[in-house]
Amino acid sequence: MSAIIQELFEEKGLLHGVLHGIYGKAGTGKTTFAMHITSYYLNQGKDVVVLDTEHGFFIERLLQIHRKQEDLQHVHIKKVMELHELRSSISKLKDFIKEKQLDLGAVIIDSLSNPYRVELKDQSNIWEINKAMSHGIFSLKKLALNLKIPVIATHQVYTDFETGEVEIVGRDLVKYDFKVMVSIEKKDNYRVLELVRHPFKKPRKVEAVIEEEGFKKKSFKIF
């Protein structure tokens, strides 16, 4: 098990049948953490499906983290951009899994926010956009439950001008359906990963740095 995943989730790892969210500002390492989760399931001999909406889930970077090139055949990446493409891809996942006879470990969406943000440029259609996003999340919940796997989505954030608080893009559309939430925050030259929400575990924080092989627990130097 990845040391950083073990620190956050302990021995049992991620929950089956549940939506997991990873959120943070740009450049904090959300995609890197999603790659650690991918590596975790590859080490179990499982397949992983990735819906890449930001076109930033690079196999070359995953190989730096996972180190076993022969396992990369079990990573199935589909690049999508718009919200209707994402919904269509989600709806076709069960058939794809059956057709390819995948031994599926997890589904990852990196990120769920991006196609929503793209659509929001048309403010005149916001009700329809929110409805489409809500249906997409409901489909992900059904997928997680029916296949008894974790579904993981990364989320972008923004600062609310009125409150000054950092909010997840989509706010209430995503807040309550994701039963496990991990935040990543950049602090100087390291990151703070926090298990913010979990049905059975108390919140906890892990300080880590990002190196070529991904997240490594931050070590403390004694002078």
Stockholm file with secondary structure:
# STOCKHOLM 1.0

chainA/1-223         MSAIIQELFEEKGLLHGVLHGIYGKAGTGKTTFAMHITSYYLNQGKDVVVLDTEHGFFIERLLQIHRKQEDLQHVHIKKVMELHELRSSISKLKDFIKEKQLDLGAVIIDSLSNPYRVELKDQSNIWEINKAMSHGIFSLKKLALNLKIPVIATHQVYTDFETGEVEIVGRDLVKYDFKVMVSIEKKDNYRVLELVRHPFKKPRKVEAVIEEEGFKKKSFKIF
#=GR chainA/1-223 SS CCHHHHHHHCTTCSCTTCEEEEEESTTSSHHHHHHHHHHHHHTTTCEEEEEESSSCCCHHHHHHHHCCGGGGGGEEEEECCSHHHHHHHHHTHHHHHHHHTCCEEEEEEECSHHHHHHHTTCGGGHHHHHHHHHHHHHHHHHHHHHHTCCEEEEECEEECTTTCCEEETTTHHHHTTCSEEEEEEEETTEEEEEEEECSSSCCEEEEEEEETTEEEECCCCCC
#=GC SS_cons         CCHHHHHHHCTTCSCTTCEEEEEESTTSSHHHHHHHHHHHHHTTTCEEEEEESSSCCCHHHHHHHHCCGGGGGGEEEEECCSHHHHHHHHHTHHHHHHHHTCCEEEEEEECSHHHHHHHTTCGGGHHHHHHHHHHHHHHHHHHHHHHTCCEEEEECEEECTTTCCEEETTTHHHHTTCSEEEEEEEETTEEEEEEEECSSSCCEEEEEEEETTEEEECCCCCC
//
